[in-house]
Amino acid sequence: MIVKLLGILDILVAIIFWLFGMFQLSFLSGFMILLGLFILVKGVAFMTKPNVASVLDIISALIILTSSAVVLPKIVVVLVAIFLLQKGVVSLMT
């Protein structure tokens, strides 16, 4: 149950981050900080056994947090959004 909930949240973060990064929606800046912190906490919490997914979650969180202060290249936004989206879909399938 918790895996599916976290998967849904990953999908929502991916969609919101994509919208924020592609359309430069500056009013979402504070919300992006909260979402970045959520992904960061989730990545650190699941680092009990270091795995690639947790490390990529932490990197994604740092990119999301950075995006609230710096305009990122569109390719970076797309790659992070795709990663979170696929991770969320896989979580829903298990």
N, C-alpha and C positions, 0 to 999 in steps of 0.2 A: 504494500500500500504506500509506504513512504517513498519507494523508488518511483512509482507512478506520479506521485505529487511533485517530487523533485524534477521529473521529466517534463511535466506540464510547465513548471516554473522556468526550466531551461528554454522551452519553446517560446514562452512569453518574453523572456529576456532577449532572446535572439530577434524576435520580431520588433520589439521596442528599440533595441540597439540599432537594428538595420534602419528603421525609420529615422532615428536620431542622427545617425551618421550620414545617411544618403541625402536627407532633406535639411540638414543643419537646423534642427528644431531646438533652438537654444533654451526655450522654456522648460525642456525636459532635463536640463543639466543637473539639477539637484536630485532628480529621480534617478538619473544614471549613476550618480554616486552611490545611492542606496542599492541599486541593482548590482553594481560592481562589488560592493561590500558583501552582499549576499553570496555571490559566486565565489568570492575570496574565502569567506567563512566555510562555505560548503567544500571547497577544494582543500582547505587546511584540515577540516574535520575528517575527511576521508583519506588523509595521508598516513593513517596508521600502518598501512602496508603501501609503501610508495609504488604508485603505478602511473602510467602515462596519462590517463584521463585526469587524475587529480593535479598533476603538474600542468597540463594544458588548461585546466580550470583556473588555476592560479595565474597563469600567463594571460588568459582571456580576461580575468578580473582586473589585472593591472592595465590591460589595454583599454577596457571599459572605463576605468577610473581616469586614465590619461585623457580619454576622449572628451571629458567634461571641461578640460582646460585647453586642449590643442585640437585643431582640426586634423583628423587622420586621413590618410589616403583611402579612397573608396575601396581599393582591393583589400586592405586590412579589415575594414568594416565588414565586407562581404565574407571574408574567410572566417572571421570570428563568429559572425552570425550563422554561417553554414555549419561550423563546428558545433555550436550550441544547439542548433536545430536538429542535426543528426543525432546528437547525444540524447536529446529529449525524446526523439522518435524511438530510438533504440530502447530507452528506459521504459517507454510505454509498451513496447513489444514483448518485454520479458515478464 
